[in-house]
Amino acid sequence: MPPSILWLCRDFRFRDNAALAAAAKAGPVLPVFLIDAALRAQGAASRWRLQRALLAFDAELRRRHGAAVLVLEGEPEAILPALAARIGAQTVHRNDWPEPATLAAQQRLGRALAGTPARLVLHPGHLLAHPRALRTGSGGAYRVFTPFARALRAIGPDRPVAETARLAPLADPPQGLAPDRLELAPDLHRGRAVLERHALPAGEAAALARLGAFLDRAADYAAQRDRPDLAATSGLSEHLAMGEIGPRDLWAMASARAQADAAAGAGIAAFLTELIWREFAWHLLVEFPRLAQRPWRPEWADFPWQGDGAALTRWRRAETGIALVDAGLREMRVTGRMHNRVRMVAASWLTKHLLTDWRLGLAHFADSLTDWDPAANAMNWQWVAGCGPDAAPFFRIFNPERQAAQFDPQGRYRRRWLLGWQGAKGEEARAYLDSLPPGWEVARAWQDRATPGGLAQGRARALKAHAAFRRQAPGP
Ligand SMILES: Cc1cc2nc3c(=O)[nH]c(=O)nc-3n(C[C@H](O)[C@H](O)[C@H](O)COP(=O)(O)OP(=O)(O)OC[C@H]3O[C@@H](n4cnc5c(N)ncnc54)[C@H](O)[C@@H]3O)c2cc1C
């Protein structure tokens, strides 16, 4: 049997891995990971986390099957046709990660393989269902979440692919870069040590363990998922972003638990709805690739957003003086993570109170989050800013103090991240200060800059700007 190439892409798992299963079934397999332009354009924290995913996968591949990942640097169309010719491979298997730059790279490879004996075969694996499987009555793509979720539940997600028992390695594989000596994120501003200290375990086994622990406490999820001071959510987003767990598999395992454990049913149903939000974001990105660059509602192209300036710098440095916003931004700098409720409040502060272009916030999150997901990041930023599909209307402006009182009632979350907030001495808060690069002027003790009436003024300013814009550009 001729060997095949398994071209890896954020699919670092053995379960429910269609490309891996197909390659293993066909004959010897050469797993390949490419450091290409599409990867280098991704955010630093995400690349740092990806390196950990790659290492964990490579170690498990060696342990289970005696095979190793061949890591090479360059563009797929320049490397893979020559590699296929060299080892006599006729197929390049790949799980489809439908992000625009990656799709373009796949297309370039397809063209480069034309006229050679080898071909590229794409497998579904990143989503619950193929975007074309979900269509409105008139045949278009869904633009509103609730009918989308109803339609997905009606057809049901695709079934996970059975795990491969045996993968035959290539007898004499070419040599590449050593995965344990790579430096995929040399531009990580806060340095590796900061993230490493707070890193969650990487890899498929860690993802499954995290899922198991979450399902044991899923009964509380619906009531507590908005509380950043409690560990109520699954914490699976990093694993999903790296493909260390597949969404179909996750859906099947969570649904099976809901059937077996009535007490957890409502919590798991709420959790599955969140997975559908992830799915919705990806279907939107596939149908409308502009989602990550331009306002979904075209009339918003002329909204008078502020650009890069002092207010954005303070926001980036987590020095807005608004406790919940700064706590979230500091959590993200130190851990690469931020609770969803706090993401919404921090994004709302930037786009509404500071009237700053949502794309600048999106870029900062993309560079800082270890769970960066191009679709979820873009959809959520547009949702908060008011210009996205099914978005929160612009006049929905989070009041960060009310949000904090409701979702961090004892102040535990803020105390953890803000040294000096109501006398807080948290270790994580110190880690934030230790992570700052030279030149970042940040007060040692956090300073409250919320003035009486200041929040209301910011809100009024945002509403005024929006009303003026609406008069000029009345849209749907
Ligand atoms: C401005 C902004 C930017 C965001 N950027 C990202 C991003 O880059 N990557 C990312 O994975 N999520 C992003 N989210 C969504 C959400 O904040 C995270 O998915 C969530 O905090 C991850 O924690 P968890 O795994 O514990 O979530 P859980 O509550 O356990 O949810 C389970 C899974 O559902 C999905 N999910 C949950 N909420 C959302 C949502 N609002 N939109 C889409 N999918 C969701 C995630 O895959 C998550 O892992 C963003 C949200 C906002 C408001």
The ligand as a Gaussian input file, in Angstrom:
#p B3LYP/6-31G(d) Opt

LIG

0 1
 C      -15.239000      39.468000      22.958000
 C      -15.194000      37.949000      23.039000
 C      -14.191000      37.236000      22.399000
 C      -14.161000      35.836000      22.451000
 N      -13.146000      35.167000      21.832000
 C      -13.116000      33.812000      21.875000
 C      -12.046000      33.086000      21.260000
 O      -11.135000      33.654000      20.651000
 N      -12.057000      31.719000      21.386000
 C      -13.073000      31.051000      22.025000
 O      -13.035000      29.821000      22.091000
 N      -14.095000      31.720000      22.569000
 C      -14.149000      33.069000      22.538000
 N      -15.175000      33.720000      23.147000
 C      -16.308000      32.954000      23.706000
 C      -16.196000      32.533000      25.173000
 O      -15.802000      33.610000      25.968000
 C      -15.240000      31.361000      25.413000
 O      -15.512000      30.328000      24.493000
 C      -15.394000      30.800000      26.824000
 O      -15.096000      31.807000      27.774000
 C      -14.481000      29.611000      27.009000
 O      -14.551000      29.104000      28.329000
 P      -15.113000      27.647000      28.593000
 O      -14.489000      26.656000      27.674000
 O      -14.970000      27.409000      30.064000
 O      -16.642000      27.824000      28.204000
 P      -17.936000      26.961000      28.521000
 O      -18.916000      27.892000      29.167000
 O      -17.613000      25.730000      29.240000
 O      -18.529000      26.653000      27.071000
 C      -18.227000      25.464000      26.344000
 C      -17.725000      25.802000      24.968000
 O      -18.737000      26.482000      24.227000
 C      -18.127000      27.432000      23.355000
 N      -18.593000      28.781000      23.703000
 C      -18.965000      29.238000      24.922000
 N      -19.367000      30.521000      24.832000
 C      -19.229000      30.881000      23.540000
 C      -19.484000      32.078000      22.819000
 N      -19.955000      33.187000      23.400000
 N      -19.209000      32.097000      21.499000
 C      -18.733000      31.003000      20.861000
 N      -18.493000      29.834000      21.491000
 C      -18.730000      29.775000      22.809000
 C      -16.623000      27.335000      23.568000
 O      -16.098000      26.464000      22.592000
 C      -16.529000      26.734000      24.962000
 O      -15.332000      26.033000      25.191000
 C      -15.202000      35.139000      23.129000
 C      -16.209000      35.865000      23.779000
 C      -16.202000      37.259000      23.751000
 C      -17.312000      38.006000      24.456000

